[in-house]
Amino acid sequence: MNWDGNKTNDYFIGLYERQNPERYFNKPRHEAFDNLHDIELALQDLYSTCAQNAWTKEELLTSLENIINSSTTNNKAKSAEKYLATKSEEAKKIKESVENDLFKI
């Protein structure tokens, strides 16, 4: 597969734009809403990083590996554990699909 950095960048920008963790700020305080907030926040942060590093396959894989091994959280997360688990799991899925040439945009 030939790598197209522009298409890959656009793909991750589209995924980023679908996430909206702020929609949960006006919801009642409840664990379910907090979890949804943290999931969308983690995915938004992940897709932002991917978009910034999508120009080459190697650059994307390196950034995904860094995310998987990172313990850095977002101070807006309600649960650092949920945030990190979501971000790491999704990064692993993306990395695996890129490595195995299953990544389709």
C-alpha positions in Angstrom: 0.0 0.0 0.0 1.3 3.4 -0.9 1.1 5.8 2.0 -0.8 9.0 1.4 -0.1 11.4 4.2 -2.7 13.9 3.1 -5.5 11.3 3.1 -4.3 9.9 6.4 -4.2 13.3 8.0 -7.7 14.1 6.7 -9.0 10.7 8.0 -7.7 11.4 11.5 -9.0 15.0 11.4 -12.5 13.5 10.6 -12.3 11.1 13.5 -11.2 14.0 15.8 -14.1 16.2 14.8 -16.6 13.4 15.6 -15.6 13.5 19.2 -17.2 16.1 21.5 -16.4 15.5 25.2 -17.9 18.9 26.1 -21.4 17.6 25.4 -21.3 15.9 28.8 -20.7 19.0 30.8 -24.4 19.8 31.1 -25.4 16.3 32.0 -26.2 15.2 35.6 -23.2 14.0 37.5 -23.2 10.3 36.9 -20.5 7.7 36.4 -21.8 6.7 32.9 -21.6 10.3 31.6 -18.1 10.7 33.2 -17.0 7.5 31.4 -18.4 8.7 28.1 -16.7 12.1 28.6 -13.3 10.4 29.2 -13.7 8.1 26.3 -14.4 10.9 23.9 -11.6 13.1 25.4 -9.1 10.2 25.0 -10.1 9.5 21.5 -10.0 13.2 20.6 -6.5 13.5 22.0 -5.4 10.3 20.2 -6.8 11.3 16.8 -5.2 14.8 17.1 -1.8 13.2 17.7 -2.3 10.8 14.8 -3.3 13.6 12.5 -0.2 15.5 13.4 2.0 12.5 12.7 0.2 11.0 9.7 2.6 12.2 7.1 4.6 9.0 7.0 3.8 5.5 8.2 6.9 5.4 10.3 6.1 8.7 12.0 2.6 7.5 12.8 3.8 4.1 14.2 6.4 5.9 16.4 3.7 8.2 17.8 1.3 5.4 18.4 4.0 3.4 20.3 4.7 6.5 22.4 1.0 6.8 23.2 0.8 3.1 24.2 3.7 3.5 26.6 2.7 6.8 28.0 1.2 7.5 31.4 0.4 11.1 30.6 -3.3 12.0 31.1 -5.4 15.0 30.3 -6.3 17.1 33.3 -9.9 17.4 32.0 -10.4 13.6 32.5 -12.7 12.5 35.3 -10.8 9.2 35.6 -7.1 9.0 34.6 -7.4 5.2 34.4 -10.4 5.2 32.0 -8.7 7.9 29.9 -5.4 6.1 29.6 -7.0 2.7 29.0 -9.2 4.0 26.2 -6.3 5.9 24.5 -3.9 3.0 24.8 -6.4 0.4 23.5 -7.4 2.4 20.5 -3.7 3.3 19.7 -2.9 -0.5 19.8 -5.7 -1.2 17.4 -4.6 1.5 15.0 -1.0 0.5 15.2 -1.8 -3.2 14.5 -3.9 -2.3 11.5 -1.1 0.0 10.1 1.6 -2.6 10.7 -0.5 -5.3 9.0 -1.5 -3.1 6.0 -5.1 -3.4 7.1 -5.4 0.4 7.6 -7.9 1.6 5.0 -8.9 5.2 4.6 
